[in-house]
Structure formats: structure tokens, C-alpha cells
Amino acid sequence: MRVLFMCTANSCRSILSEAMFNHLAPAGFTAVSAGSYPKGQVLPRSLLTLQKNGIAIDGLHSKGNDAFENNPPDILITVCDKAAGETCPVYFGPALKAHWGLEDPSDVIGDEAAIEAAFHATLMRIGQRCQAFLDLPFHSLSREQLKVELDRIGTL
């Protein structure tokens, strides 16, 4: 199963989600990420947060959703924070779609400890959601039931 995490810039939340999912995922599951308006680089703080948590950063880079035109995902999860007025990207492929809104830790203003805490908290929330996803009984869920479960996980 191939999961695409999308965000606007593909520099923070979607990158953290891709890396965490792949860190937790068993064989047969893989994640990629993309942005509707990719920044072209991953935020250094995102990479540092992953490294501090023992999660591989090899191959992570900012890219647009056109990178997946010939290899569409099975599931698309947007991670933008609608509450912050951010527009989530639109993906017109056949993938099952869900929204797991996350506040952008790169918007946090404060001292080093506050910024580090925001990135860490975001990564832990992503980890909780990814684990809940991976714990689903995929073999017994219909597409509609899977959609309900994905939406529920987005509220965790």
C-alpha cells in the first residue's frame, strides 16, 4: 500500500509524516510526500527533529505532486492546518483521501526550547496517527470503512 502525504510546501509536516510512516511501516507499506507549491527544500529543523528521534532522513526532499503522475498512491492524506486558514492541496487522482490537519510547527515563535518542543510534539502526533493507521485490520475493511477509519485517525 502506497500512502502520499501532502501539504502546501512539502518542507515540514508532510516530510515528517513520510519519514515517520516509513519508520513504523512493515513490508508492503510505503509513504511518499509532496506539496502543491513545493518549497524546494526541507526545513533543516524537520531533518534535525527526525534525526534526534532516530528516524532516517535519507532521500527526503521537497517535491510536487506531479512526481507521482505515473505512480499514483492508494491513499492520500493532507496534513495542512485548515484552522490556520491554510488551503490544503487538491489531488485529483483515484486515491482514497483523508485529512489529518496539523498545526505548522515552523510557525511557532519563541526560544529554541519552544520551537524544538513544537516540532517534537508534531512528530509524536504524526507517530500516533501512523501507528493507528498501521494497526487497522485492512483485510476486513471495505473502502468505505477504511475512509471512516482514516477520518477518525485524523481527529487523534
C-alpha atoms as a printed R data frame, in Angstrom:
    type eleno elety resid chain resno       x      y       z
1   ATOM     1    CA   MET     A     1   0.000  0.000   0.000
2   ATOM     2    CA   ARG     A     2   1.368  3.382  -1.022
3   ATOM     3    CA   VAL     A     3   0.440  6.480   1.002
4   ATOM     4    CA   LEU     A     4   1.005 10.059  -0.166
5   ATOM     5    CA   PHE     A     5   1.212 12.783   2.480
6   ATOM     6    CA   MET     A     6   0.515 16.216   1.025
7   ATOM     7    CA   CYS     A     7   0.963 19.711   2.314
8   ATOM     8    CA   THR     A     8   1.490 23.065   0.691
9   ATOM     9    CA   ALA     A     9   5.297 23.460   0.789
10  ATOM    10    CA   ASN     A    10   6.428 19.837   1.369
11  ATOM    11    CA   SER     A    11   9.110 21.073   3.743
12  ATOM    12    CA   CYS     A    12   7.842 20.153   7.202
13  ATOM    13    CA   ARG     A    13   4.603 18.313   8.120
14  ATOM    14    CA   SER     A    14   4.355 16.125   5.028
15  ATOM    15    CA   ILE     A    15   8.085 15.338   5.220
16  ATOM    16    CA   LEU     A    16   7.783 14.437   8.921
17  ATOM    17    CA   SER     A    17   4.787 12.238   8.051
18  ATOM    18    CA   GLU     A    18   6.584 10.458   5.208
19  ATOM    19    CA   ALA     A    19   9.623  9.713   7.364
20  ATOM    20    CA   MET     A    20   7.659  8.610  10.447
21  ATOM    21    CA   PHE     A    21   5.314  6.386   8.433
22  ATOM    22    CA   ASN     A    22   8.221  4.672   6.695
23  ATOM    23    CA   HIS     A    23   9.996  4.285  10.047
24  ATOM    24    CA   LEU     A    24   6.995  2.431  11.500
25  ATOM    25    CA   ALA     A    25   5.671  0.654   8.420
26  ATOM    26    CA   PRO     A    26   6.028 -3.081   7.827
27  ATOM    27    CA   ALA     A    27   6.918 -4.526   4.443
28  ATOM    28    CA   GLY     A    28   4.293 -3.773   1.838
29  ATOM    29    CA   PHE     A    29   3.583 -0.258   3.114
30  ATOM    30    CA   THR     A    30   5.420  2.835   1.941
31  ATOM    31    CA   ALA     A    31   4.901  6.565   2.146
32  ATOM    32    CA   VAL     A    32   5.966  9.457  -0.029
33  ATOM    33    CA   SER     A    33   5.219 13.149   0.309
34  ATOM    34    CA   ALA     A    34   4.565 16.109  -1.953
35  ATOM    35    CA   GLY     A    35   3.447 19.711  -1.940
36  ATOM    36    CA   SER     A    36   1.073 21.702  -4.097
37  ATOM    37    CA   TYR     A    37   3.615 24.557  -4.032
38  ATOM    38    CA   PRO     A    38   6.832 22.795  -3.004
39  ATOM    39    CA   LYS     A    39   9.379 24.961  -1.265
40  ATOM    40    CA   GLY     A    40  12.199 23.084  -2.968
41  ATOM    41    CA   GLN     A    41  13.989 22.303   0.279
42  ATOM    42    CA   VAL     A    42  13.198 20.540   3.525
43  ATOM    43    CA   LEU     A    43  13.365 22.709   6.633
44  ATOM    44    CA   PRO     A    44  16.587 21.909   8.495
45  ATOM    45    CA   ARG     A    45  14.603 21.739  11.754
46  ATOM    46    CA   SER     A    46  12.444 18.966  10.267
47  ATOM    47    CA   LEU     A    47  15.519 16.910   9.461
48  ATOM    48    CA   LEU     A    48  17.076 17.598  12.861
49  ATOM    49    CA   THR     A    49  13.874 16.540  14.646
50  ATOM    50    CA   LEU     A    50  13.789 13.282  12.719
51  ATOM    51    CA   GLN     A    51  17.458 12.568  13.430
52  ATOM    52    CA   LYS     A    52  17.030 13.285  17.150
53  ATOM    53    CA   ASN     A    53  14.281 10.661  17.185
54  ATOM    54    CA   GLY     A    54  16.300  8.024  15.373
55  ATOM    55    CA   ILE     A    55  14.367  8.305  12.104
56  ATOM    56    CA   ALA     A    56  16.206  8.088   8.790
57  ATOM    57    CA   ILE     A    57  16.335 11.193   6.614
58  ATOM    58    CA   ASP     A    58  17.998  9.654   3.557
59  ATOM    59    CA   GLY     A    59  16.273 10.627   0.342
60  ATOM    60    CA   LEU     A    60  13.906 13.186   1.864
61  ATOM    61    CA   HIS     A    61  13.419 16.150  -0.445
62  ATOM    62    CA   SER     A    62  10.723 18.677  -1.309
63  ATOM    63    CA   LYS     A    63   8.737 17.777  -4.413
64  ATOM    64    CA   GLY     A    64   5.447 18.490  -6.171
65  ATOM    65    CA   ASN     A    65   2.567 16.090  -6.717
66  ATOM    66    CA   ASP     A    66   3.477 15.833 -10.392
67  ATOM    67    CA   ALA     A    67   6.250 13.477  -9.257
68  ATOM    68    CA   PHE     A    68   3.553 10.809  -8.778
69  ATOM    69    CA   GLU     A    69   1.609 11.132 -12.028
70  ATOM    70    CA   ASN     A    70   2.779  7.731 -13.287
71  ATOM    71    CA   ASN     A    71   2.755  6.015  -9.881
72  ATOM    72    CA   PRO     A    72  -0.367  7.178  -8.020
73  ATOM    73    CA   PRO     A    73  -0.845  6.414  -4.331
74  ATOM    74    CA   ASP     A    74  -3.541  4.195  -2.875
75  ATOM    75    CA   ILE     A    75  -4.247  6.691  -0.102
76  ATOM    76    CA   LEU     A    76  -3.743 10.453   0.023
77  ATOM    77    CA   ILE     A    77  -3.562 12.212   3.383
78  ATOM    78    CA   THR     A    78  -3.409 16.001   3.566
79  ATOM    79    CA   VAL     A    79  -1.737 17.392   6.673
80  ATOM    80    CA   CYS     A    80  -2.377 21.133   6.317
81  ATOM    81    CA   ASP     A    81  -3.999 23.005   9.167
82  ATOM    82    CA   LYS     A    82  -7.313 24.283   7.861
83  ATOM    83    CA   ALA     A    83  -7.939 26.032  11.176
84  ATOM    84    CA   ALA     A    84  -4.999 28.295  10.429
85  ATOM    85    CA   GLY     A    85  -6.597 29.370   7.156
86  ATOM    86    CA   GLU     A    86  -4.154 27.365   5.057
87  ATOM    87    CA   THR     A    87  -5.540 25.915   1.854
88  ATOM    88    CA   CYS     A    88  -4.894 22.206   1.501
89  ATOM    89    CA   PRO     A    89  -3.669 20.960  -1.839
90  ATOM    90    CA   VAL     A    90  -6.053 19.284  -4.221
91  ATOM    91    CA   TYR     A    91  -5.156 15.935  -5.716
92  ATOM    92    CA   PHE     A    92  -7.350 14.587  -8.493
93  ATOM    93    CA   GLY     A    93  -6.055 11.015  -8.629
94  ATOM    94    CA   PRO     A    94  -8.082  7.901  -7.756
95  ATOM    95    CA   ALA     A    95  -6.599  7.599  -4.255
96  ATOM    96    CA   LEU     A    96  -8.768  7.329  -1.147
97  ATOM    97    CA   LYS     A    97  -8.489 10.742   0.511
98  ATOM    98    CA   ALA     A    98  -8.353 11.824   4.171
99  ATOM    99    CA   HIS     A    99  -7.348 14.932   6.108
100 ATOM   100    CA   TRP     A   100  -5.088 14.800   9.170
101 ATOM   101    CA   GLY     A   101  -4.686 18.507   9.903
102 ATOM   102    CA   LEU     A   102  -1.584 19.535  11.836
103 ATOM   103    CA   GLU     A   103  -0.519 22.942  13.031
104 ATOM   104    CA   ASP     A   104   2.704 24.022  11.369
105 ATOM   105    CA   PRO     A   105   5.496 23.856  13.952
106 ATOM   106    CA   SER     A   106   7.621 26.139  11.778
107 ATOM   107    CA   ASP     A   107   5.161 28.950  12.589
108 ATOM   108    CA   VAL     A   108   5.998 28.765  16.310
109 ATOM   109    CA   ILE     A   109   7.742 31.860  17.591
110 ATOM   110    CA   GLY     A   110   9.806 31.632  20.714
111 ATOM   111    CA   ASP     A   111  13.078 30.477  22.102
112 ATOM   112    CA   GLU     A   112  14.960 27.393  20.953
113 ATOM   113    CA   ALA     A   113  13.254 25.174  23.518
114 ATOM   114    CA   ALA     A   114   9.751 26.252  22.433
115 ATOM   115    CA   ILE     A   115  10.483 25.658  18.760
116 ATOM   116    CA   GLU     A   116  12.091 22.286  19.438
117 ATOM   117    CA   ALA     A   117   9.119 21.286  21.598
118 ATOM   118    CA   ALA     A   118   6.674 22.221  18.821
119 ATOM   119    CA   PHE     A   119   8.496 20.097  16.248
120 ATOM   120    CA   HIS     A   120   8.781 17.191  18.677
121 ATOM   121    CA   ALA     A   121   5.076 17.368  19.590
122 ATOM   122    CA   THR     A   122   4.109 17.414  15.915
123 ATOM   123    CA   LEU     A   123   6.282 14.382  15.187
124 ATOM   124    CA   MET     A   124   4.796 12.479  18.146
125 ATOM   125    CA   ARG     A   125   1.250 13.240  16.966
126 ATOM   126    CA   ILE     A   126   2.158 12.032  13.484
127 ATOM   127    CA   GLY     A   127   3.608  8.872  15.025
128 ATOM   128    CA   GLN     A   128   0.401  8.239  16.965
129 ATOM   129    CA   ARG     A   129  -1.687  8.620  13.820
130 ATOM   130    CA   CYS     A   130   0.620  6.499  11.674
131 ATOM   131    CA   GLN     A   131   0.590  3.712  14.242
132 ATOM   132    CA   ALA     A   132  -3.220  3.851  14.433
133 ATOM   133    CA   PHE     A   133  -3.284  3.597  10.634
134 ATOM   134    CA   LEU     A   134  -0.905  0.644  10.574
135 ATOM   135    CA   ASP     A   135  -2.942 -1.124  13.284
136 ATOM   136    CA   LEU     A   136  -6.079 -1.150  11.114
137 ATOM   137    CA   PRO     A   137  -7.426 -4.560  10.005
138 ATOM   138    CA   PHE     A   138  -7.033 -3.782   6.287
139 ATOM   139    CA   HIS     A   139  -8.062 -7.275   5.163
140 ATOM   140    CA   SER     A   140 -11.522 -6.857   6.696
141 ATOM   141    CA   LEU     A   141 -12.271 -3.226   5.836
142 ATOM   142    CA   SER     A   142 -14.219 -2.100   2.793
143 ATOM   143    CA   ARG     A   143 -13.102  1.067   1.027
144 ATOM   144    CA   GLU     A   144 -15.898  2.972   2.762
145 ATOM   145    CA   GLN     A   145 -14.954  1.590   6.187
146 ATOM   146    CA   LEU     A   146 -11.309  2.457   5.565
147 ATOM   147    CA   LYS     A   147 -12.324  6.035   4.736
148 ATOM   148    CA   VAL     A   148 -14.245  6.262   8.030
149 ATOM   149    CA   GLU     A   149 -11.225  4.945   9.936
150 ATOM   150    CA   LEU     A   150  -8.828  7.336   8.187
151 ATOM   151    CA   ASP     A   151 -11.094 10.270   9.053
152 ATOM   152    CA   ARG     A   152 -11.269  9.094  12.682
153 ATOM   153    CA   ILE     A   153  -7.473  8.848  12.903
154 ATOM   154    CA   GLY     A   154  -7.293 12.452  11.706
155 ATOM   155    CA   THR     A   155  -9.007 13.510  14.935
156 ATOM   156    CA   LEU     A   156  -6.444 11.838  17.218
